[in-house]
Amino acid sequence: MRIADKELVAHTITRRIRRLEVILQQGELIDDDQSTKELQDDESARLDNLNQQPVDDALLNLARLELSELKYNLDRLEKEDAGECEECSSEIPVKRLLAVPTTRKCVNCAVETD
Ligand SMILES: [Zn+2]
């Protein structure tokens, strides 16, 4: 995996992690106005949407799950098998990693097992 690609994927994953952490903060500290004050730019636009509807438990659980998968993949990016399919070890295209940052498999293996 090229370093530029790795950085791009890491950036995408980091952004998603940050967004999910905001959602989780909202859900867990729903009465705490301080939790949203440090956010800026495009993140605050998303927050405005979030503020209009209560964050329910199902969404929070999904967010927690996705967060742990994203952190796992971010961790993997630092290792030698970065961007490799866990099933067949073939290289996962960067486009796929950007579209589905939680994935650990190439398209072929994902279709067979999911
Ligand atoms: Zn595969």
Boltz pocket constraint, residues with backbone or C-beta under 6 A from the ligand:
constraints:
  - pocket:
      binder: B
      contacts: [[A, 85], [A, 86], [A, 87], [A, 88], [A, 89], [A, 90], [A, 105], [A, 106], [A, 107], [A, 108], [A, 109], [A, 110]]
      max_distance: 6.0
